[in-house]
Amino acid sequence: MDVISMGETMILFTPHSNGKMRYAKDFSSKIAGAESNTLIALSKLGYQTGWVSRLGKDELGERVLSSIKGEGIDVRHVIFDDHAPTGLFLKQKTNEMNSKVFYYRQGSAASFMNPHDMNEEYISSAKYLYVTGITPALSDSCHEAVFQAMKTAKKNGVKIVFDPNLRKTLWDEETARQTLIKMATYADVILPGVNEGKFLFEKDNPEDIASAFHQLGAELVVIKLGEEGAYYSTENESAYVEGFKVARVIDPVGAGDGFAAGILSGLIDKSSLKETVRRGCAIGAMVVTVEGDIEGLPDDKKELYEFMNAITREDVIR
């Protein structure tokens, strides 16, 4: 395995029309989950990925599993739960830059993930373990499971990539702050946004945020700066990388998951840090041009490189 991750994937219902959801009559549905989005992006680029989770033994769970398996992700360590449902959420979109989500995930099957689900042999088979700050917020057992996975990775020399992915609606702020900082102490690579840096350290300068994470032990910190690009920092190297401009942002959700996939792909390929961060910025930009979390992902590295090199942005591929 190149990358293994753990987390909850749900069914997302979205109204066909913009505006308050109370007026919506028709909805479309698709799967959505931060960790699985990143794994799908990596799988499309040709990497071997695995997902650890729990799903309800219901029709929504079957849909999630078949969709993720269909993207080429290993799902051998996904458990079906007879006593808890698959989670779902709805997204209200009032305009292109303003959306709101409503979760129905309390007591979901994924919230019952626990340390016993974290198979040491499986985790140790990977080059990287990718974790986010969403999973420990789901329940006490999920909190324990995440740290068990990270401890197992450390024990077996598996590098840990951590995206704080702060979700304030899932837990109280002090618990979130303490947990995310503790997770950062295990991570080799950290992928925060400026808002998360401000939340954790009361700093909003990328260089100061990176320094704070380095003090916790991170080898590489890559700070997402939206359309402006990103800032990366190691002990010996740091730089700003320009973002990729897009003509129109259709849906910003999922950009961070694509960014993480680009970073992981560069790390796996042992690319230069600048190239690695450019990949992250490029995939993030591709995602926002299409409605949905994964619909804008590149199908392969050729498509990614074409976007990065601006070969086909204005021309039709023939």
SERO-4910 file (N, C-alpha, C, O; in steps of 0.05 Angstrom, whole numbers):
BEGIN
 pado doro    nc1    nc2    nc3   cac1   cac2   cac3    cc1    cc2    cc3    oc1    oc2    oc3
  Met    A     17    -24      0      0      0      0     18     25      0     38     27     14
  Asp    A      9     45    -16     22     71    -14     10     88      8     25     99     24
  Val    A    -16     89     10    -29    105     30    -53     90     42    -70     79     27
  Ile    A    -56     90     68    -79     80     82    -91    103     98    -77    119    110
  Ser    A   -117    104     99   -131    124    115   -155    112    129   -164     90    122
  Met    A   -165    127    148   -189    118    163   -208    142    166   -199    164    169
  Gly    A   -234    136    166   -252    158    170   -280    151    160   -285    129    150
  Glu    A   -298    170    164   -326    165    156   -332    176    128   -325    198    122
  Thr    A   -345    159    112   -356    168     87   -387    165     88   -397    144     96
  Met    A   -400    186     80   -430    187     82   -442    191     55   -428    193     35
  Ile    A   -468    191     55   -483    199     31   -491    228     33   -502    237     53
  Leu    A   -484    243     13   -491    272     12   -515    276     -6   -515    268    -29
  Phe    A   -535    290      4   -558    298    -11   -557    328    -17   -554    344      2
  Thr    A   -560    335    -42   -558    364    -50   -582    372    -66   -590    358    -85
  Pro    A   -596    394    -59   -619    403    -74   -610    410   -103   -588    419   -107
  His    A   -628    407   -122   -622    414   -149   -622    445   -153   -611    455   -172
  Ser    A   -635    459   -134   -636    488   -136   -621    501   -113   -619    490    -92
  Asn    A   -611    526   -118   -598    541    -97   -619    554    -79   -642    557    -87
  Gly    A   -611    562    -55   -629    575    -36   -634    559    -12   -621    538     -8
  Lys    A   -652    568      5   -658    553     30   -669    525     24   -685    522      6
  Met    A   -659    506     39   -667    478     34   -696    473     38   -707    454     27
  Arg    A   -709    489     55   -737    485     60   -754    487     35   -777    477     35
  Tyr    A   -744    500     15   -759    504    -10   -752    483    -31   -764    483    -53
  Ala    A   -732    466    -25   -723    447    -45   -742    424    -48   -753    414    -28
  Lys    A   -746    415    -73   -764    393    -78   -749    368    -88   -758    345    -84
  Asp    A   -727    372   -102   -712    350   -114   -683    351   -105   -671    372   -102
  Phe    A   -672    327   -100   -645    324    -90   -630    304   -107   -642    285   -117
  Ser    A   -604    308   -109   -586    288   -120   -569    277    -97   -567    290    -76
  Ser    A   -557    254   -101   -541    242    -79   -515    231    -90   -513    223   -113
  Lys    A   -495    232    -72   -469    221    -79   -454    214    -53   -463    222    -32
  Ile    A   -432    200    -55   -416    194    -31   -398    218    -25   -390    232    -43
  Ala    A   -392    222      1   -374    244      8   -360    237     35   -373    229     54
  Gly    A   -334    241     35   -318    237     59   -290    248     54   -279    241     34
  Ala    A   -280    263     72   -254    276     68   -232    256     62   -217    259     42
  Glu    A   -230    235     78   -208    216     74   -212    200     49   -192    196     34
  Ser    A   -236    191     43   -241    175     19   -237    193     -6   -229    183    -27
  Asn    A   -243    219     -4   -238    237    -27   -209    236    -34   -201    235    -58
  Thr    A   -192    238    -14   -163    239    -19   -153    212    -30   -137    211    -48
  Leu    A   -164    190    -19   -156    164    -29   -165    160    -58   -150    148    -74
  Ile    A   -189    169    -65   -199    167    -92   -180    182   -111   -174    173   -133
  Ala    A   -173    207   -103   -155    223   -119   -128    208   -124   -118    208   -146
  Leu    A   -118    196   -103    -93    181   -106    -96    156   -123    -78    150   -139
  Ser    A   -118    142   -120   -123    119   -136   -124    126   -166   -114    111   -182
  Lys    A   -137    148   -172   -139    156   -200   -111    162   -212   -106    159   -236
  Leu    A    -93    171   -195    -65    177   -204    -48    152   -205    -24    154   -212
  Gly    A    -59    129   -197    -44    104   -200    -32     93   -175    -16     74   -177
  Tyr    A    -39    104   -152    -27     94   -127    -45     73   -114    -69     73   -118
  Gln    A    -33     56    -97    -47     36    -83    -57     47    -56    -41     55    -39
  Thr    A    -83     47    -52    -94     59    -28   -113     40    -13   -125     23    -26
  Gly    A   -116     44     13   -134     28     29   -149     45     49   -139     65     59
  Trp    A   -174     37     54   -192     52     71   -202     34     94   -211     12     89
  Val    A   -201     45    118   -210     31    142   -234     47    153   -232     71    158
  Ser    A   -257     33    157   -281     47    166   -302     27    175   -298      3    174
  Arg    A   -325     38    183   -349     22    188   -372     35    173   -374     59    170
  Leu    A   -390     17    163   -414     26    149   -438     11    161   -435    -11    171
  Gly    A   -461     23    159   -485     10    167   -491    -13    147   -485    -10    123
  Lys    A   -503    -34    157   -511    -56    139   -538    -48    127   -559    -59    134
  Asp    A   -537    -29    109   -561    -17     97   -555    -10     68   -532    -13     59
  Glu    A   -575      0     54   -571      6     26   -551     29     21   -536     29      2
  Leu    A   -551     49     39   -532     71     37   -503     61     41   -485     69     27
  Gly    A   -500     42     60   -474     30     64   -464     15     40   -441     16     33
  Glu    A   -482      0     28   -475    -15      4   -466      3    -18   -448     -2    -34
  Arg    A   -480     26    -20   -473     45    -41   -445     57    -36   -429     59    -55
  Val    A   -440     65    -11   -413     76     -5   -392     56    -11   -372     62    -24
  Leu    A   -395     31     -2   -375     11     -7   -370      6    -36   -347      5    -45
  Ser    A   -392      2    -52   -388     -4    -80   -375     19    -95   -360     15   -113
  Ser    A   -382     44    -87   -370     67   -100   -340     69    -94   -325     74   -113
  Ile    A   -333     66    -69   -304     68    -62   -288     45    -74   -266     49    -84
  Lys    A   -299     21    -72   -286     -2    -84   -283      1   -114   -263     -7   -126
  Gly    A   -304     13   -126   -303     18   -155   -282     37   -164   -274     38   -187
  Glu    A   -273     54   -145   -251     73   -152   -223     60   -148   -203     73   -151
  Gly    A   -223     34   -142   -198     20   -140   -185     20   -112   -161     14   -109
  Ile    A   -200     28    -92   -190     29    -65   -195      2    -50   -216    -10    -53
  Asp    A   -175     -7    -36   -177    -32    -21   -196    -28      3   -192    -10     19
  Val    A   -217    -44      5   -237    -41     26   -239    -66     44   -260    -71     56
  Arg    A   -218    -82     45   -219   -107     60   -223   -102     90   -232   -119    105
  His    A   -215    -78    100   -217    -72    128   -240    -53    134   -240    -38    154
  Val    A   -261    -53    117   -285    -39    123   -305    -59    136   -309    -80    125
  Ile    A   -317    -51    158   -334    -69    174   -363    -59    171   -369    -36    173
  Phe    A   -381    -78    165   -410    -72    165   -421    -76    193   -416    -96    206
  Asp    A   -436    -57    202   -448    -57    229   -478    -62    227   -492    -48    213
  Asp    A   -487    -83    241   -515    -90    240   -533    -72    257   -557    -72    254
  His    A   -521    -56    275   -536    -42    295   -535    -11    292   -548      3    308
  Ala    A   -521     -1    272   -519     28    269   -521     35    239   -511     19    222
  Pro    A   -533     58    232   -536     64    204   -512     79    191   -495     88    205
  Thr    A   -512     79    165   -493     95    151   -501    125    154   -524    132    152
  Gly    A   -481    142    159   -487    170    162   -494    184    136   -487    175    115
  Leu    A   -508    207    139   -514    223    116   -514    252    123   -515    260    147
  Phe    A   -512    269    103   -514    298    108   -525    312     83   -525    301     61
  Leu    A   -534    336     87   -546    352     65   -531    378     63   -522    389     82
  Lys    A   -528    387     38   -514    412     33   -533    433     20   -545    428      0
  Gln    A   -535    455     34   -551    478     24   -532    497     11   -512    506     23
  Lys    A   -537    504    -14   -520    522    -29   -536    547    -36   -555    545    -52
  Thr    A   -529    570    -25   -544    594    -31   -531    609    -55   -546    623    -70
  Asn    A   -505    606    -59   -492    616    -82   -465    602    -86   -459    583    -70
  Glu    A   -449    610   -105   -425    595   -112   -405    594    -89   -389    575    -87
  Met    A   -404    614    -72   -384    615    -51   -396    611    -23   -382    614     -3
  Asn    A   -421    605    -22   -434    603      5   -451    578      6   -472    576     -6
  Ser    A   -441    559     22   -456    534     26   -455    527     56   -438    535     71
  Lys    A   -475    511     63   -477    502     91   -485    473     92   -502    464     76
  Val    A   -474    458    110   -480    430    112   -495    423    137   -491    436    158
  Phe    A   -513    404    136   -529    394    158   -523    364    162   -530    348    144
  Tyr    A   -510    357    184   -502    329    188   -523    313    203   -537    322    221
  Tyr    A   -526    288    194   -542    268    208   -524    243    212   -528    222    199
  Arg    A   -505    247    229   -484    226    232   -481    217    261   -466    198    266
  Gln    A   -495    229    280   -493    220    308   -503    191    310   -525    185    301
  Gly    A   -487    174    323   -494    146    326   -491    130    300   -501    108    298
  Ser    A   -477    141    281   -472    126    255   -453    103    260   -439    102    280
  Ala    A   -453     85    241   -435     62    243   -406     70    246   -391     58    261
  Ala    A   -398     90    230   -370     99    231   -362    110    259   -339    108    267
  Ser    A   -382    121    273   -375    132    300   -368    109    320   -359    115    342
  Phe    A   -373     84    312   -366     62    329   -339     49    322   -332     28    333
  Met    A   -324     62    305   -297     53    300   -282     53    327   -286     71    343
  Asn    A   -264     34    330   -249     32    356   -221     22    351   -215     13    329
  Pro    A   -204     22    371   -176     13    367   -174    -15    356   -154    -21    343
  His    A   -193    -33    362   -191    -60    353   -194    -62    322   -186    -82    310
  Asp    A   -205    -41    310   -208    -41    281   -182    -34    266   -180    -37    242
  Met    A   -162    -24    281   -137    -15    270   -117    -38    268   -102    -42    287
  Asn    A   -117    -52    246   -101    -76    243    -71    -68    239    -64    -54    220
  Glu    A    -54    -77    257    -26    -69    256    -12    -78    230      3    -63    218
  Glu    A    -17   -102    222     -4   -113    198    -12    -96    174      4    -90    156
  Tyr    A    -37    -88    172    -47    -73    150    -35    -45    150    -25    -36    129
  Ile    A    -35    -31    172    -24     -4    174      6     -5    168     16     13    154
  Ser    A     20    -24    178     49    -26    174     56    -32    145     79    -29    137
  Ser    A     37    -41    129     42    -47    100     43    -21     83     51    -23     60
  Ala    A     36      2     95     34     26     79     59     43     81     75     41    100
  Lys    A     63     60     61     85     80     63     76    104     79     91    116     94
  Tyr    A     50    111     77     39    134     91     12    127    103     -4    113     91
  Leu    A      8    138    127    -19    138    140    -29    166    138    -16    185    148
  Tyr    A    -53    170    127    -65    196    124    -88    199    143   -107    183    142
  Val    A    -87    219    161   -109    222    180   -118    252    180   -102    270    173
  Thr    A   -143    256    188   -153    283    191   -164    287    219   -167    268    235
  Gly    A   -169    312    225   -180    319    251   -210    315    253   -222    322    273
  Ile    A   -222    304    232   -251    299    233   -257    274    249   -275    275    266
  Thr    A   -243    253    244   -249    227    256   -249    227    286   -268    216    298
  Pro    A   -230    239    300   -230    238    329   -254    253    341   -260    250    365
  Ala    A   -267    270    325   -289    286    336   -315    270    336   -335    279    347
  Leu    A   -315    246    323   -340    232    319   -349    217    345   -373    215    350
  Ser    A   -330    208    361   -338    194    386   -312    189    402   -290    192    392
  Asp    A   -315    180    426   -292    173    443   -277    149    431   -252    149    430
  Ser    A   -292    130    420   -279    106    409   -264    113    383   -243    102    377
  Cys    A   -275    132    367   -261    141    343   -235    156    351   -215    154    338
  His    A   -237    172    372   -214    186    382   -192    166    389   -168    170    382
  Glu    A   -199    145    404   -179    125    411   -169    110    387   -145    103    386
  Ala    A   -186    106    367   -178     91    343   -157    107    327   -138     95    317
  Val    A   -161    133    325   -142    150    310   -115    149    323    -95    145    309
  Phe    A   -114    152    349    -88    152    362    -75    124    362    -51    121    361
  Gln    A    -92    103    362    -81     76    359    -68     73    332    -46     61    330
  Ala    A    -81     83    312    -70     81    284    -44     96    282    -25     87    270
  Met    A    -43    120    294    -19    136    292      4    124    308     27    124    299
  Lys    A     -2    113    331     19     99    347     29     75    332     53     69    332
  Thr    A     11     60    319     19     37    303     37     45    280     57     32    274
  Ala    A     30     67    267     46     76    244     74     84    254     94     77    242
  Lys    A     75     99    276    101    107    287    118     83    294    142     82    288
  Lys    A    106     63    307    120     39    315    132     24    291    154     12    294
  Asn    A    119     26    268    127     10    245    141     27    223    144     18    201
  Gly    A    148     52    230    162     68    211    146     79    188    157     86    167
  Val    A    120     79    191    102     90    170     99    120    175     92    129    197
  Lys    A    104    136    154    102    165    157     72    173    160     55    162    147
  Ile    A     68    193    176     40    203    182     36    230    170     52    249    175
  Val    A     16    233    153      8    258    141    -19    266    154    -38    251    154
  Phe    A    -20    291    165    -42    300    181    -54    326    170    -40    346    168
  Asp    A    -80    325    164    -94    349    156   -113    355    179   -132    340    184
  Pro    A   -110    378    194   -127    384    217   -157    385    210   -173    376    225
  Asn    A   -163    395    186   -191    394    175   -211    400    197   -229    385    203
  Leu    A   -208    423    210   -224    431    233   -254    433    225   -262    446    206
  Arg    A   -270    420    242   -299    421    239   -311    429    266   -316    413    284
  Lys    A   -315    455    270   -323    465    296   -351    455    304   -357    455    328
  Thr    A   -368    448    285   -395    438    291   -395    411    304   -415    403    315
  Leu    A   -372    397    303   -371    369    313   -363    367    343   -369    347    355
  Trp    A   -350    388    353   -341    386    381   -336    414    393   -336    434    378
  Asp    A   -331    415    419   -326    441    431   -297    449    425   -280    433    420
  Glu    A   -293    475    425   -268    486    414   -243    478    431   -222    472    419
  Glu    A   -246    477    457   -222    470    473   -214    441    469   -190    435    467
  Thr    A   -234    423    468   -227    395    462   -215    392    435   -196    377    431
  Ala    A   -226    406    415   -215    406    388   -186    415    388   -169    403    376
  Arg    A   -181    438    401   -154    449    401   -134    429    414   -112    425    403
  Gln    A   -141    418    437   -123    400    450   -118    375    434    -95    365    432
  Thr    A   -139    364    421   -136    340    406   -119    344    381   -102    328    375
  Leu    A   -125    366    366   -110    371    342    -80    376    347    -63    367    332
  Ile    A    -74    390    369    -46    394    376    -33    368    383    -10    363    376
  Lys    A    -47    351    398    -36    325    405    -31    308    380    -10    294    378
  Met    A    -50    308    361    -46    294    336    -21    304    321     -6    289    309
  Ala    A    -17    330    322      5    342    308     32    333    318     52    332    303
  Thr    A     33    325    344     58    316    355     66    288    344     90    281    346
  Tyr    A     47    274    333     53    248    320     60    250    291     73    233    279
  Ala    A     52    272    278     53    275    249     81    282    239     95    298    251
  Asp    A     88    271    216    112    278    202    107    301    183    124    319    179
  Val    A     83    301    171     75    322    151     48    333    160     30    318    166
  Ile    A     45    360    161     20    372    169     11    391    148     27    407    137
  Leu    A    -15    390    142    -27    406    120    -49    424    130    -73    419    125
  Pro    A    -43    445    145    -64    463    156    -71    485    137    -57    491    118
  Gly    A    -94    498    143   -101    523    130    -94    545    150    -88    540    173
  Val    A    -94    570    140    -88    593    157   -108    595    180   -100    601    203
  Asn    A   -133    590    175   -154    591    196   -148    571    218   -153    577    242
  Glu    A   -138    548    211   -132    527    231   -107    536    247   -106    530    271
  Gly    A    -88    549    234    -65    559    248    -73    580    269    -63    581    291
  Lys    A    -92    597    260   -102    618    279   -117    606    302   -114    615    325
  Phe    A   -133    585    296   -148    571    317   -130    558    337   -135    559    361
  Leu    A   -109    545    328    -92    529    345    -71    546    360    -65    541    383
  Phe    A    -60    567    346    -37    581    358    -41    611    360    -24    626    369
  Glu    A    -64    621    351    -70    650    350    -49    664    333    -40    686    339
  Lys    A    -42    651    311    -23    662    291    -36    661    264    -49    641    257
  Asp    A    -32    682    248    -44    681    221    -23    685    199    -30    687    175
  Asn    A      2    687    207     24    689    187     34    660    181     41    645    199
  Pro    A     34    652    155     42    625    148     68    616    160     71    593    169
  Glu    A     88    634    160    114    627    170    113    622    201    126    603    211
  Asp    A     98    637    215     95    633    244     80    608    250     86    593    269
  Ile    A     59    602    234     44    577    237     62    553    233     62    534    249
  Ala    A     77    554    211     95    532    205    115    528    228    121    505    236
  Ser    A    126    550    239    145    548    261    133    534    285    145    518    299
  Ala    A    107    541    291     94    529    314     91    499    310     94    484    329
  Phe    A     84    490    286     81    462    281    108    448    282    110    425    291
  His    A    130    461    272    156    449    274    164    444    303    177    424    309
  Gln    A    157    462    320    163    459    348    149    435    361    158    424    381
  Leu    A    128    426    348    114    402    357    126    377    345    118    355    353
  Gly    A    145    380    326    159    357    315    155    351    286    166    332    275
  Ala    A    139    367    272    134    362    244    159    367    227    173    387    231
  Glu    A    163    349    208    186    352    189    179    371    167    195    387    158
  Leu    A    155    369    157    145    385    134    118    397    141    100    382    150
  Val    A    115    423    137     89    436    141     82    450    114     98    465    104
  Val    A     58    445    104     49    458     80     23    472     87      3    459     93
  Ile    A     23    499     85      0    514     93    -16    523     68     -5    536     50
  Lys    A    -41    516     68    -59    523     45    -67    552     46    -76    562     67
  Leu    A    -64    565     23    -70    594     21    -92    599      1    -93    621    -10
  Gly    A   -108    579     -5   -130    583    -24   -120    588    -52   -101    576    -61
  Glu    A   -132    607    -66   -125    613    -93    -97    625    -96    -85    625   -117
  Glu    A    -86    634    -73    -59    645    -74    -37    624    -74    -14    629    -81
  Gly    A    -44    599    -68    -25    577    -69    -20    565    -42    -39    557    -28
  Ala    A      5    562    -35     13    550     -9     41    558     -1     56    568    -17
  Tyr    A     46    554     24     73    559     36     82    533     48     68    521     63
  Tyr    A    107    525     41    118    501     53    143    507     69    158    526     63
  Ser    A    148    490     89    171    495    106    182    468    117    167    451    127
  Thr    A    208    466    116    222    444    130    245    457    146    246    482    147
  Glu    A    261    441    159    283    452    174    303    467    157    315    487    165
  Asn    A    305    458    131    326    470    114    315    485     90    331    498     75
  Glu    A    289    485     86    278    497     61    250    508     66    234    496     80
  Ser    A    244    530     54    217    541     55    213    560     32    231    572     21
  Ala    A    188    562     23    181    578      0    151    581     -3    136    564      6
  Tyr    A    142    601    -17    114    604    -25    112    593    -54    129    597    -70
  Val    A     90    579    -59     84    568    -85     59    580    -95     38    580    -82
  Glu    A     60    591   -119     36    605   -130     14    585   -137     20    563   -146
  Gly    A    -10    594   -133    -33    577   -139    -40    577   -169    -28    593   -184
  Phe    A    -59    561   -177    -69    560   -204    -95    575   -206   -115    568   -193
  Lys    A    -96    596   -223   -120    611   -225   -141    596   -242   -134    584   -263
  Val    A   -166    597   -234   -187    585   -250   -207    607   -258   -211    626   -243
  Ala    A   -220    603   -280   -239    623   -290   -262    627   -272   -272    649   -268
  Arg    A   -272    605   -260   -296    607   -244   -296    585   -223   -291    561   -229
  Val    A   -301    592   -198   -304    572   -176   -333    563   -175   -351    579   -171
  Ile    A   -337    537   -180   -364    526   -179   -371    515   -152   -393    519   -142
  Asp    A   -352    501   -140   -357    488   -114   -330    485    -99   -314    469   -107
  Pro    A   -326    500    -77   -300    499    -63   -296    475    -46   -274    469    -38
  Val    A   -318    460    -39   -316    437    -21   -300    415    -35   -305    408    -58
  Gly    A   -281    404    -20   -265    382    -30   -238    390    -40   -221    374    -46
  Ala    A   -233    417    -42   -208    426    -52   -185    418    -34   -163    410    -44
  Gly    A   -189    419     -8   -168    411     11   -161    381      9   -138    373     13
  Asp    A   -181    365      3   -177    336      1   -160    330    -24   -142    313    -24
  Gly    A   -166    345    -46   -150    342    -70   -121    352    -66   -102    341    -75
  Phe    A   -119    374    -51    -92    385    -44    -76    364    -29    -52    360    -35
  Ala    A    -88    351    -10    -74    330      5    -64    307    -13    -42    297    -10
  Ala    A    -81    300    -32    -73    279    -51    -49    287    -68    -31    271    -72
  Gly    A    -49    312    -76    -26    322    -92      0    321    -75     21    313    -86
  Ile    A     -2    329    -50     21    328    -33     31    299    -29     55    294    -31
  Leu    A     12    282    -23     20    254    -19     32    242    -44     51    226    -42
  Ser    A     21    248    -67     32    237    -92     61    246    -96     78    230   -104
  Gly    A     66    271    -90     94    281    -93    113    268    -74    136    263    -80
  Leu    A    103    264    -49    120    251    -29    126    222    -37    149    213    -34
  Ile    A    106    208    -47    110    180    -55    130    179    -78    148    161    -78
  Asp    A    128    198    -97    146    198   -120    173    210   -114    191    210   -131
  Lys    A    177    220    -89    201    233    -81    208    257    -99    231    262   -106
  Ser    A    187    272   -106    191    296   -122    203    318   -105    203    316    -80
  Ser    A    212    339   -118    221    363   -102    198    374    -87    174    370    -94
  Leu    A    203    388    -65    182    400    -49    165    420    -65    141    420    -63
  Lys    A    178    435    -82    163    455    -98    144    440   -117    121    448   -120
  Glu    A    154    419   -130    137    404   -148    114    391   -133     91    390   -142
  Thr    A    121    380   -109    100    367    -93     78    387    -86     54    380    -88
  Val    A     85    410    -77     65    430    -69     50    440    -93     26    446    -92
  Arg    A     63    443   -116     49    451   -141     27    430   -148      6    438   -157
  Arg    A     33    405   -144     13    384   -149    -11    388   -131    -34    387   -141
  Gly    A     -6    394   -106    -28    398    -88    -45    422    -96    -70    420    -97
  Cys    A    -32    444   -103    -47    468   -112    -63    462   -137    -85    472   -140
  Ala    A    -51    447   -156    -64    441   -181    -89    425   -177   -110    431   -189
  Ile    A    -87    403   -162   -111    386   -158   -132    401   -143   -156    399   -149
  Gly    A   -125    417   -123   -144    434   -109   -159    452   -128   -183    456   -126
  Ala    A   -144    464   -147   -156    482   -166   -175    467   -185   -196    478   -192
  Met    A   -167    444   -193   -184    428   -211   -210    420   -198   -231    420   -211
  Val    A   -209    414   -172   -233    406   -158   -254    428   -157   -278    422   -160
  Val    A   -246    453   -153   -266    474   -149   -280    482   -174   -299    497   -173
  Thr    A   -271    473   -197   -283    481   -222   -307    464   -230   -321    469   -250
  Val    A   -313    444   -213   -335    425   -219   -352    421   -194   -341    422   -172
  Glu    A   -377    417   -197   -395    411   -175   -389    384   -164   -388    364   -179
  Gly    A   -384    382   -138   -378    357   -125   -349    355   -115   -332    369   -124
  Asp    A   -345    337    -96   -319    334    -83   -298    320   -101   -275    327   -100
  Ile    A   -307    300   -117   -288    284   -132   -291    286   -162   -274    276   -177
  Glu    A   -312    299   -171   -318    300   -200   -297    315   -216   -294    310   -240
  Gly    A   -283    333   -204   -263    349   -218   -235    337   -216   -216    349   -227
  Leu    A   -231    315   -202   -205    303   -199   -193    294   -225   -208    284   -242
  Pro    A   -167    296   -229   -155    286   -254   -157    255   -255   -153    242   -235
  Asp    A   -162    244   -279   -164    216   -282   -137    201   -281   -135    178   -275
  Asp    A   -116    216   -287    -89    204   -286    -68    227   -285    -75    250   -285
  Lys    A    -43    219   -284    -22    240   -282    -20    256   -307    -13    280   -306
  Lys    A    -26    244   -330    -25    259   -355    -44    283   -354    -36    305   -362
  Glu    A    -68    279   -345    -87    301   -343    -78    322   -323    -81    346   -327
  Leu    A    -66    312   -301    -56    331   -281    -33    348   -292    -33    372   -289
  Tyr    A    -14    335   -306      8    350   -317     -1    370   -339     10    392   -342
  Glu    A    -21    362   -355    -32    380   -375    -43    405   -362    -39    428   -372
  Phe    A    -57    402   -340    -68    425   -326    -45    442   -315    -46    467   -317
  Met    A    -26    429   -302     -4    444   -290     13    459   -311     23    481   -305
  Asn    A     15    448   -335     31    461   -356     15    479   -374     25    490   -393
  Ala    A    -11    482   -367    -29    500   -382    -31    493   -411    -35    510   -428
  Ile    A    -28    467   -418    -29    459   -446    -57    460   -457    -62    468   -480
  Thr    A    -76    451   -441   -103    448   -451   -124    465   -438   -148    460   -441
  Arg    A   -116    485   -423   -136    501   -409   -154    516   -428   -178    521   -422
  Glu    A   -144    524   -452   -160    540   -470   -167    525   -496   -182    534   -512
  Asp    A   -154    501   -498   -159    486   -523   -175    461   -517   -173    449   -496
  Val    A   -190    452   -537   -204    427   -535   -184    405   -540   -168    406   -559
  Ile    A   -186    384   -523   -168    360   -528   -179    345   -552   -202    337   -552
  Arg    A   -162    340   -572   -171    326   -597   -155    301   -601   -159    287   -620
***
